[in-house]
Amino acid sequence: MAPAPPPPAFIDLTVQGSRAWTALLPPQVSVNGWPLVPEFGRRTVPVPPGPVRVDVVAQWWKPYGQASLEFQAGPGQSVPVFYATPHHVFARGAIGHVKQTRPGLWFPFVVLGAILLPLVAVVVAIALTSS
């Protein structure tokens, strides 16, 4: 008789965010090269015990938010994996074994500041010259 195969390992995968607040399209996730159905939220993914690689990428007008994580999963073990999409398309995503913060929050503030600072300067200059 052949020995029984080892029990599977599991990935407790959480793609943080929602269509309303994060991105209209959920990121594409692949585990050991096998694509999963794109969706936000938490799910359990069975994998064979051993080395595991999780790759994630979001898509808009170009791929963005790329992130990868490699780890060992033992038989019957459940490994938590969290992914967070960045705030803009010029940043990488965040992936790890604990809840992640969304990268790139500074970028929208820099862009907003670059737009508002000249406008404020013009308004101040007009106010000073008309006095």
PAZAPA-4460 file (N, C-alpha, C; in steps of 0.05 Angstrom, whole numbers, plus 32768, in hexadecimal, padded with zeros to 4 digits):
% residues 131
    n_x    n_y    n_z   ca_x   ca_y   ca_z    c_x    c_y    c_z   seq   type   mol
   8010   7FE8   8000   8000   8000   8000   8011   8019   8000     1      M     A
   8009   802C   7FF1   8017   8046   7FF0   800F   8056   8008     2      A     A
   8022   8066   8013   801B   8076   802A   8007   808C   8021     3      P     A
   7FF7   8094   8034   7FE3   80A9   802F   7FF2   80C3   8029     4      A     A
   7FE8   80D3   8017   7FF5   80ED   8012   7FF1   80FF   802A     5      P     A
   8003   8112   802D   8000   8124   8044   7FE8   8136   8040     6      P     A
   7FDC   813F   8056   7FC5   8151   8054   7FCE   816B   8047     7      P     A
   7FBC   8179   8039   7FC3   8192   802C   7FC9   81A8   8041     8      P     A
   7FD7   81BC   8038   7FDB   81D4   8048   7FC6   81E8   803D     9      A     A
   7FC3   81FE   804C   7FAF   8212   8044   7FBB   822E   8045    10      F     A
   7FB2   823F   8033   7FB9   825B   8034   7F9F   8269   803D    11      I     A
   7FA0   8278   8053   7F8A   8288   805C   7F8F   82A4   804F    12      D     A
   7F85   82A7   8036   7F8B   82BE   8025   7F76   82D4   8029    13      L     A
   7F80   82EC   802F   7F6F   8304   8031   7F79   8319   801E    14      T     A
   7F68   831F   800A   7F6E   8336   7FF8   7F5E   834D   8004    15      V     A
   7F6D   8360   8011   7F60   8375   801F   7F53   8389   800C    16      Q     A
   7F3D   8395   8015   7F30   83AA   8005   7F15   83A1   7FFA    17      G     A
   7F0A   83B2   7FE9   7EF1   83AC   7FDC   7EEF   83BB   7FC2    18      S     A
   7EDC   83B4   7FB1   7ED8   83C2   7F98   7ED1   83DF   7F9C    19      R     A
   7EC3   83E5   7FB2   7EBA   8401   7FB7   7ED1   8413   7FBF    20      A     A
   7EE4   8409   7FCF   7EF8   841A   7FDB   7F15   8416   7FD1    21      W     A
   7F1A   83FF   7FC6   7F36   83F8   7FBF   7F3A   83FA   7FA1    22      T     A
   7F2C   83EA   7F92   7F2F   83E8   7F75   7F16   83DC   7F69    23      A     A
   7F0F   83E4   7F51   7EF8   83D8   7F44   7EFC   83BA   7F3D    24      L     A
   7F15   83B4   7F36   7F1B   8398   7F2F   7F2D   838C   7F45    25      L     A
   7F25   8375   7F50   7F36   8368   7F64   7F51   835F   7F58    26      P     A
   7F65   835E   7F68   7F80   8356   7F5E   7F7F   8338   7F55    27      P     A
   7F91   8332   7F43   7F94   8316   7F3A   7FA8   8308   7F4C    28      Q     A
   7FA1   82F1   7F56   7FB2   82E2   7F69   7FB8   82C7   7F5C    29      V     A
   7FD1   82BF   7F5D   7FD8   82A4   7F55   7FE8   8297   7F6B    30      S     A
   7FE3   827D   7F6F   7FF1   826E   7F84   8000   8257   7F76    31      V     A
   801A   8258   7F79   802C   8245   7F6B   8026   8244   7F4D    32      N     A
   8020   825C   7F41   801B   825F   7F25   7FFE   825A   7F1C    33      G     A
   7FED   8250   7F2E   7FD1   824B   7F28   7FC0   8263   7F2F    34      W     A
   7FB2   826F   7F1B   7FA1   8286   7F21   7F88   827F   7F31    35      P     A
   7F81   8292   7F43   7F69   8290   7F52   7F54   82A4   7F47    36      L     A
   7F3B   829F   7F4D   7F26   82B2   7F44   7F2B   82CC   7F53    37      V     A
   7F2E   82E3   7F45   7F33   82FD   7F52   7F1B   8305   7F64    38      P     A
   7F20   830A   7F7D   7F0C   8314   7F8F   7F18   8320   7FA8    39      E     A
   7F0B   8333   7FB3   7F13   833E   7FCD   7F09   832D   7FE3    40      F     A
   7F16   832F   7FFB   7F0C   8320   8012   7F1E   8309   801A    41      G     A
   7F13   82F9   802B   7F22   82E2   8036   7F19   82C8   802A    42      R     A
   7F2C   82B6   8026   7F26   829B   801C   7F3C   8288   8024    43      R     A
   7F35   826F   8024   7F49   825A   802A   7F50   824B   8011    44      T     A
   7F6A   8249   800B   7F74   823D   7FF3   7F84   8224   7FFA    45      V     A
   7F7C   820C   7FF2   7F8C   81F4   7FF8   7FA4   81F3   7FE6    46      P     A
   7FBB   81EC   7FF1   7FD4   81E9   7FE1   7FE3   81CF   7FEA    47      V     A
   7FF3   81C4   7FD9   8003   81AE   7FE2   8018   81B7   7FF6    48      P     A
   801F   81A7   800A   8034   81AF   801D   804E   81B4   800E    49      P     A
   805D   81C7   8019   8077   81CD   800D   8079   81EA   8006    50      G     A
   808B   81F1   7FF3   808E   820D   7FEC   8075   8218   7FDE    51      P     A
   806E   8231   7FE5   8057   823E   7FD9   805F   825A   7FD1    52      V     A
   8055   8262   7FBA   805A   827D   7FB0   803F   828A   7FA9    53      R     A
   803A   82A1   7FB5   8021   82B0   7FAF   802A   82C9   7FA0    54      V     A
   801F   82CD   7F88   8023   82E5   7F78   8009   82F4   7F75    55      D     A
   800A   830E   7F78   7FF2   831F   7F75   7FF9   8337   7F64    56      V     A
   7FE6   833F   7F52   7FE9   8357   7F42   7FCD   8362   7F3D    57      V     A
   7FCB   837C   7F3F   7FB2   838A   7F38   7FB5   8394   7F1B    58      A     A
   7F9E   839A   7F0F   7F9E   83A3   7EF3   7F8C   83BA   7EF0    59      Q     A
   7F96   83CF   7EE3   7F85   83E5   7EDB   7F8C   83EB   7EBF    60      W     A
   7F98   8401   7EB8   7FA1   8406   7E9C   7FBD   83F9   7E99    61      W     A
   7FC9   83F1   7EAF   7FE2   83E2   7EAF   7FE3   83D1   7EC8    62      K     A
   7FF3   83BC   7EC8   7FF5   83AC   7EE1   8003   83BD   7EF6    63      P     A
   7FF9   83BB   7F0F   8005   83C9   7F25   8001   83B9   7F3F    64      Y     A
   800E   83C1   7F54   8009   83B4   7F6E   8015   8398   7F70    65      G     A
   802A   8393   7F60   8036   8378   7F60   8041   8372   7F7B    66      Q     A
   803E   8359   7F83   8049   8350   7F9D   804B   8331   7F9C    67      A     A
   805F   8326   7FA9   8063   8309   7FAA   806B   8302   7FC7    68      S     A
   8064   82E9   7FCE   806C   82DF   7FE8   8072   82C1   7FE5    69      L     A
   8089   82B9   7FEF   8090   829C   7FEF   8093   8293   800B    70      E     A
   808A   827A   8011   808B   826E   802B   8088   8250   8029    71      F     A
   808D   8243   8040   8089   8226   8042   806F   8220   8051    72      Q     A
   805F   820E   8047   8046   8207   8054   8047   81E9   805B    73      A     A
   8043   81E3   8074   8044   81C8   807E   8029   81BA   807B    74      G     A
   8029   819F   807B   8010   8190   8079   7FFC   8199   808F    75      P     A
   7FE4   81A0   8087   7FCF   81A8   8099   7FD2   81C4   80A4    76      G     A
   7FE8   81D2   809D   7FEC   81ED   80A7   7FDB   8201   8097    77      Q     A
   7FD2   8215   80A5   7FC4   822B   8098   7FD5   8245   809B    78      S     A
   7FDE   824F   8084   7FF0   8266   8084   7FE0   827F   807C    79      V     A
   7FE0   8294   808D   7FD2   82AD   8086   7FE2   82BD   8072    80      P     A
   7FD5   82C8   805E   7FE1   82D9   804A   7FCE   82F1   8045    81      V     A
   7FD9   8309   8048   7FC9   8321   8044   7FD5   8331   802D    82      F     A
   7FC4   833D   801C   7FCE   834E   8006   7FBE   8368   8006    83      Y     A
   7FCC   837E   8002   7FBF   8399   8001   7FC8   83A6   7FE7    84      A     A
   7FB4   83AF   7FD8   7FB9   83BE   7FBF   7FC3   83DA   7FC6    85      T     A
   7FD6   83E5   7FB7   7FE0   8400   7FBD   7FCB   8416   7FB6    86      P     A
   7FD0   842E   7FC0   7FBE   8444   7FBB   7FBF   844F   7F9F    87      H     A
   7FD4   8449   7F90   7FD7   8453   7F74   7FE6   843E   7F63    88      H     A
   7FE6   8442   7F49   7FF1   842E   7F37   800F   842F   7F35    89      V     A
   801D   8440   7F43   803A   8442   7F41   8048   8434   7F58    90      F     A
   8039   8426   7F69   8044   8419   7F80   8040   83FA   7F7F    91      A     A
   8051   83ED   7F8E   804E   83CF   7F91   8039   83CA   7FA7    92      R     A
   802D   83B2   7FA6   801A   83AA   7FBA   8029   83A1   7FD3    93      G     A
   801B   839C   7FE8   8026   8392   8001   801B   8376   8007    94      A     A
   802D   8364   800D   8025   8348   8013   8035   833E   802A    95      I     A
   8028   832E   803B   8036   8323   8052   8024   8311   8062    96      G     A
   802D   8308   8079   801E   82F5   808A   800D   8303   809F    97      H     A
   800E   831E   80A0   7FFD   832E   80B1   7FEF   8343   80A0    98      V     A
   7FDA   834F   80AC   7FCB   8363   809D   7FDE   8379   8093    99      K     A
   7FDA   8382   807A   7FEC   8395   806D   7FDF   83B0   806B   100      Q     A
   7FEF   83C5   806B   7FE5   83E0   8066   7FE9   83E6   8048   101      T     A
   7FD8   83F5   803C   7FD9   83FB   801F   7FF0   840E   801A   102      R     A
   8003   8406   8008   801A   8418   8002   8012   8430   7FF1   103      P     A
   8022   8445   7FF2   8020   845B   7FE0   800C   8470   7FE8   104      G     A
   8005   8473   8001   7FF1   8488   8008   7FFD   84A4   8004   105      L     A
   8017   84A7   8006   8024   84C1   8003   8020   84CC   7FE7   106      W     A
   801E   84BC   7FD2   801E   84C5   7FB7   8006   84D7   7FB0   107      F     A
   7FED   84D0   7FB7   7FD7   84E2   7FB2   7FDA   84FD   7FBF   108      P     A
   7FE6   84FE   7FD8   7FEA   8517   7FE5   7FFE   8528   7FD7   109      F     A
   8013   851C   7FCD   8028   852B   7FBE   801B   8537   7FA5   110      V     A
   800C   8527   7F96   7FFF   8531   7F7E   7FEB   8547   7F85   111      V     A
   7FDB   8543   7F99   7FC8   8558   7FA1   7FD7   8571   7FAA   112      L     A
   7FEC   856E   7FB8   7FFC   8585   7FC0   8009   8594   7FA8   113      G     A
   8012   8584   7F95   801D   8590   7F7D   8009   85A0   7F6D   114      A     A
   7FF0   8598   7F6F   7FDA   85A6   7F61   7FD1   85BE   7F71   115      I     A
   7FCD   85BA   7F8B   7FC2   85D0   7F9C   7FD6   85E6   7FA3   116      L     A
   7FEF   85DF   7FA6   8003   85F3   7FAE   8005   860A   7F9A   117      L     A
   8007   8605   7F80   8007   861C   7F6D   7FED   862C   7F6E   118      P     A
   7FD6   861E   7F71   7FBD   862D   7F73   7FBB   863F   7F8B   119      L     A
   7FC5   8635   7FA2   7FC5   8645   7FBA   7FD8   865D   7FB6   120      V     A
   7FEF   8658   7FAA   8002   866E   7FA5   7FF6   8683   7F93   121      A     A
   7FE7   867C   7F7F   7FDA   868F   7F6D   7FC5   869F   7F7C   122      V     A
   7FB5   8692   7F8C   7FA0   86A0   7F9C   7FAD   86B3   7FB0   123      V     A
   7FC3   86AB   7FBD   7FD0   86BD   7FD0   7FDD   86D5   7FC1   124      V     A
   7FE9   86CF   7FAA   7FF5   86E5   7F9A   7FE0   86F9   7F91   125      A     A
   7FC9   86EF   7F89   7FB3   8701   7F81   7FA9   8711   7F98   126      I     A
   7FA6   8704   7FAF   7F9C   8712   7FC7   7FB0   8727   7FD0   127      A     A
   7FCA   8722   7FCE   7FDE   8735   7FD7   7FE0   874D   7FC3   128      L     A
   7FDD   8748   7FA9   7FDF   875E   7F96   7FC6   876F   7F95   129      T     A
   7FAF   8764   7F9D   7F97   8774   7F9C   7F93   8784   7FB6   130      S     A
   7FA4   8780   7FC9   7FA1   878F   7FE3   7FAD   87AA   7FE1   131      S     A
***
